């Protein structure tokens, strides 16, 4: 054919077809999404610290293993309370002239999604130790250790934040391990990662592919959710799988007077609102409130803790727990 | 890490077995040696006794022995039927007689065809391209191997420059832009002048491109290790000034190729040139859109990212390699391509569908639904060009299958074509919604990208390089190392991908089930990550062999050859006599 034997028309046609389709499926939608989306009204821009921390997150290629997107499918429910939407990313602009926008949505979950990590794990002490040596808190983790974000000092300065590292991971370091500003910034960024709440009256998109609820047999105790799984997801990273915590950072639950004792109100209070009464340990955040734990879930966790690792205390019922939680809600709303 | 658990892992057990094999073999050797020494001692004793007996041998006995010896040594003279005249072969019918002088452990494959005339300057340029590409292959996969090991041993080092997140893009970008791209461009410098039937417009431009691309990959790798990157989009980790060097390199070579094609002495433009020129034009479009430094806020970045990463592999690597295949395959089989028009159909359909499928990396994400749907439809549409291409190549093979066993290059072609079919269709399957639920975010994607970038692109490129370089230099690689390269790469790839696909399927299902914690899904993957490291090691080993083969093909030193065929003998005699005259 004549047409195919003329290099000018041939290559122009091919290029034209490609560019035309590109405009339709890439350029137009990109411009459209860029122009027509605004951050949610409750959106909080990153603080200066968190902004610098995000740069560290980018520089070290953390996105290779951590996504930041909650898809609208049921299996992603663990990563956020609602599916992500264009507005969630609308506040993110180009990093600078040299570097592109970092939405950091990612394509691989070798590690957990971080969309809501600021709610799930806000503890500064935990995050610093985890960055210094992930295996000190999560034994099976394969995350790199970011020990170069920390320095060794013989004496603590006034503003220095020390990281209490278990002996097994100190590797003969005798000085004090102190977080650099970079490490603190990075943690500030991680703490800032929270799903922005929707404006009042707006219902979020639904999660698709819901699992069919398996009807549970009658009886109160058997209808409780899996306490061990809840413990693993919400408590284990600090208090550890063996319930023994980490010396100098996270208290043990094995043999703990609070866990074994009868003061259920204090126990539920700690889970729901956090705890900062003991200077030798790190501050505990409001795990229960942050993660919207239901009375049944709290009960399951409490009962798991009361009966594991050699603990042998009387279990509690969801009704008792619910009463205390209602009270907490009432008083904390004021 | 706990050592107690590791020894119950099948992967570790197999590794230990592999280590044990040489130890066992060594022990067996020691036993055999000891037994020999003992036997020797006993035999010596026996010999002494026998010597005593020999001394007392009588004349009669000696005569009888001599008589018997003569009888046993009787043989025919071998010309009882043929007589004494010399045989002749006036018409030269008997040729290429292979004499079995020793056991042939390796089958003798067909030698490369004789060298066509190629300007020595161009030869040098192409060899430089392929040499640099080989270097980046070694560099990139060494980094890849190390990164793979980090999945099994995360505490192997604690240096910021060598941390996982920084090295991973060093690996992917070095093999993309350093190895595959340079190899493709180098081969294009061979193909385009051939099919246009005239010399390349400018050799100097070729060198400029080579320098620009090498600079880009060197700078890019250093920047990434230092923590300077573009912000998280895969294969888009180099910052734009670095990628601009690469882009300028491609622009000037594109102009160079275009000029050559414009002046061609053939009427038609051979289909290879369609693919190659388009790949280069499209890459520039893709790169400019993706790297233009003043847009892509918010989700715009993600939409462009999906477009960029998929067009990068499909419109640059795949299209380019298909173009090279349309030249090298018919030439290796010594017959025209099965259907020229199927090639043309595949070309247009590939542009039509491939352009649409970028966002299939972000299914169920916040990207508009219509765009996701278009991507899924486009992915399904890709069946047409893939089937058309595969059919075309396999039908070209038809009737020439016997050539496969006698060639050391064709197996690379065949594996490339097979993975082109399976790898591409796997990509289509992954884009469907259910499979996306199971496999998205898992290592299945990593396995898929290795099946395609390695199984298709690398195998094809190796096939082309083994075809072209002997023609340029007149030297062939040792068959045994080519064979070892092929098998190690293939087996390594299977060890790498299959366990990874199996493990990540389990992982995806575990996530969907939702009754186990995330960290358990990390634990689950441990054995499969170990298998990946083992497969990766085999692949890496094969690249060292490839580099060696390449070295053998291009090294300057000429091996001393004793002429054996009548033609060579006569030539040698003539050369020798000429020398004597001039002396």
Boltz contact constraints between the chains, C-beta under 6 A:
constraints:
  - contact:
      token1: [A, 5]
      token2: [B, 267]
      max_distance: 6.0
  - contact:
      token1: [A, 5]
      token2: [B, 268]
      max_distance: 6.0
  - contact:
      token1: [A, 7]
      token2: [B, 261]
      max_distance: 6.0
  - contact:
      token1: [A, 7]
      token2: [B, 262]
      max_distance: 6.0
  - contact:
      token1: [A, 7]
      token2: [B, 269]
      max_distance: 6.0
  - contact:
      token1: [A, 11]
      token2: [B, 277]
      max_distance: 6.0
  - contact:
      token1: [A, 14]
      token2: [B, 278]
      max_distance: 6.0
  - contact:
      token1: [A, 15]
      token2: [B, 281]
      max_distance: 6.0
  - contact:
      token1: [A, 17]
      token2: [B, 351]
      max_distance: 6.0
  - contact:
      token1: [A, 18]
      token2: [B, 282]
      max_distance: 6.0
  - contact:
      token1: [A, 18]
      token2: [B, 351]
      max_distance: 6.0
  - contact:
      token1: [A, 21]
      token2: [B, 355]
      max_distance: 6.0
  - contact:
      token1: [A, 25]
      token2: [B, 356]
      max_distance: 6.0
  - contact:
      token1: [A, 26]
      token2: [B, 307]
      max_distance: 6.0
  - contact:
      token1: [A, 29]
      token2: [B, 303]
      max_distance: 6.0
  - contact:
      token1: [A, 29]
      token2: [B, 371]
      max_distance: 6.0
  - contact:
      token1: [A, 30]
      token2: [B, 300]
      max_distance: 6.0
  - contact:
      token1: [A, 30]
      token2: [B, 303]
      max_distance: 6.0
  - contact:
      token1: [A, 30]
      token2: [B, 304]
      max_distance: 6.0
  - contact:
      token1: [A, 33]
      token2: [B, 299]
      max_distance: 6.0
  - contact:
      token1: [A, 33]
      token2: [B, 300]
      max_distance: 6.0
  - contact:
      token1: [A, 34]
      token2: [B, 297]
      max_distance: 6.0
  - contact:
      token1: [A, 34]
      token2: [B, 298]
      max_distance: 6.0
  - contact:
      token1: [A, 34]
      token2: [B, 300]
      max_distance: 6.0
  - contact:
      token1: [A, 37]
      token2: [B, 298]
      max_distance: 6.0
  - contact:
      token1: [A, 58]
      token2: [B, 231]
      max_distance: 6.0
  - contact:
      token1: [A, 59]
      token2: [B, 227]
      max_distance: 6.0
  - contact:
      token1: [A, 60]
      token2: [B, 165]
      max_distance: 6.0
  - contact:
      token1: [A, 61]
      token2: [B, 165]
      max_distance: 6.0
  - contact:
      token1: [A, 61]
      token2: [B, 166]
      max_distance: 6.0
  - contact:
      token1: [A, 62]
      token2: [B, 165]
      max_distance: 6.0
  - contact:
      token1: [A, 63]
      token2: [B, 232]
      max_distance: 6.0
  - contact:
      token1: [A, 64]
      token2: [B, 165]
      max_distance: 6.0
  - contact:
      token1: [A, 64]
      token2: [B, 168]
      max_distance: 6.0
  - contact:
      token1: [A, 69]
      token2: [B, 365]
      max_distance: 6.0
  - contact:
      token1: [A, 71]
      token2: [B, 364]
      max_distance: 6.0
  - contact:
      token1: [A, 71]
      token2: [B, 365]
      max_distance: 6.0
  - contact:
      token1: [A, 72]
      token2: [B, 364]
      max_distance: 6.0
  - contact:
      token1: [A, 73]
      token2: [B, 364]
      max_distance: 6.0
  - contact:
      token1: [A, 75]
      token2: [B, 511]
      max_distance: 6.0
  - contact:
      token1: [A, 75]
      token2: [B, 512]
      max_distance: 6.0
  - contact:
      token1: [A, 84]
      token2: [B, 366]
      max_distance: 6.0
  - contact:
      token1: [A, 85]
      token2: [B, 366]
      max_distance: 6.0
  - contact:
      token1: [A, 86]
      token2: [B, 299]
      max_distance: 6.0
  - contact:
      token1: [A, 86]
      token2: [B, 366]
      max_distance: 6.0
  - contact:
      token1: [A, 89]
      token2: [B, 298]
      max_distance: 6.0
  - contact:
      token1: [A, 89]
      token2: [B, 299]
      max_distance: 6.0
  - contact:
      token1: [A, 90]
      token2: [B, 298]
      max_distance: 6.0
  - contact:
      token1: [A, 92]
      token2: [B, 298]
      max_distance: 6.0
  - contact:
      token1: [A, 93]
      token2: [B, 297]
      max_distance: 6.0
  - contact:
      token1: [A, 95]
      token2: [B, 231]
      max_distance: 6.0
  - contact:
      token1: [A, 97]
      token2: [B, 293]
      max_distance: 6.0
  - contact:
      token1: [A, 98]
      token2: [B, 239]
      max_distance: 6.0
  - contact:
      token1: [A, 99]
      token2: [B, 230]
      max_distance: 6.0
  - contact:
      token1: [A, 99]
      token2: [B, 231]
      max_distance: 6.0
  - contact:
      token1: [A, 100]
      token2: [B, 230]
      max_distance: 6.0
  - contact:
      token1: [A, 100]
      token2: [B, 231]
      max_distance: 6.0
  - contact:
      token1: [A, 101]
      token2: [B, 296]
      max_distance: 6.0
  - contact:
      token1: [A, 101]
      token2: [B, 297]
      max_distance: 6.0
  - contact:
      token1: [A, 101]
      token2: [B, 301]
      max_distance: 6.0
  - contact:
      token1: [A, 102]
      token2: [B, 231]
      max_distance: 6.0
  - contact:
      token1: [A, 102]
      token2: [B, 232]
      max_distance: 6.0
  - contact:
      token1: [A, 103]
      token2: [B, 301]
      max_distance: 6.0
  - contact:
      token1: [A, 103]
      token2: [B, 302]
      max_distance: 6.0
  - contact:
      token1: [A, 104]
      token2: [B, 232]
      max_distance: 6.0
  - contact:
      token1: [A, 105]
      token2: [B, 302]
      max_distance: 6.0
  - contact:
      token1: [A, 107]
      token2: [B, 361]
      max_distance: 6.0
  - contact:
      token1: [A, 108]
      token2: [B, 441]
      max_distance: 6.0
  - contact:
      token1: [A, 109]
      token2: [B, 441]
      max_distance: 6.0
  - contact:
      token1: [A, 112]
      token2: [B, 518]
      max_distance: 6.0
  - contact:
      token1: [A, 140]
      token2: [B, 519]
      max_distance: 6.0
  - contact:
      token1: [A, 140]
      token2: [B, 522]
      max_distance: 6.0
  - contact:
      token1: [A, 140]
      token2: [B, 523]
      max_distance: 6.0
  - contact:
      token1: [A, 142]
      token2: [B, 151]
      max_distance: 6.0
  - contact:
      token1: [A, 142]
      token2: [B, 154]
      max_distance: 6.0
  - contact:
      token1: [A, 144]
      token2: [B, 163]
      max_distance: 6.0
  - contact:
      token1: [A, 144]
      token2: [B, 164]
      max_distance: 6.0
  - contact:
      token1: [A, 145]
      token2: [B, 158]
      max_distance: 6.0
  - contact:
      token1: [A, 147]
      token2: [B, 158]
      max_distance: 6.0
  - contact:
      token1: [A, 148]
      token2: [B, 160]
      max_distance: 6.0
  - contact:
      token1: [A, 232]
      token2: [B, 517]
      max_distance: 6.0
  - contact:
      token1: [A, 233]
      token2: [B, 517]
      max_distance: 6.0
